[in-house]
Amino acid sequence: MASLDELVAAAIERAFANQITPEIRALREEVRALKEDGDPNVLVDVKEAARLLGTTEGALRRRLERGRGPLRPVHVGRSVRLRRADILALARSRGER
């Protein structure tokens, strides 16, 4: 069932469909993606990244150590972080999430 916000947004879009520019549509999609996925530039730890990818923390750490795959770790002090956007892109390309 659609939320009240979604129903109002759909009604507004129908009422002003001829006035909504492609730029506004692109911004709306970006906002929708942020609501669904959170901020894509957020760095997450390996445990959270493994959860998002549906793998174990150890398997992901080994993959990162070997430099395999598209994920590039960001070192923050002694800890390893990954960009959430990269993780979500990889999950989507693999048909997950």
C-alpha angles and dihedrals in degrees: 000000000000119000122240090254091055093048092050092047091050092049092050091048092052092048095048101027094129092052098051109102125209088252091058091048090051091050091049090052090049091051091047090051091050090051091051100039105022124229107339093210094059115117116228130193124250093259092057092042091053090050092051091049095044095239137108124273091238094052091050092048091052090049091051093047090054092047092236121156135009098297116107115195122226113214114218106183105306095336129089122227133181130207109255091219091058092049093049091047090052092047091050092048088054091048094250135127 
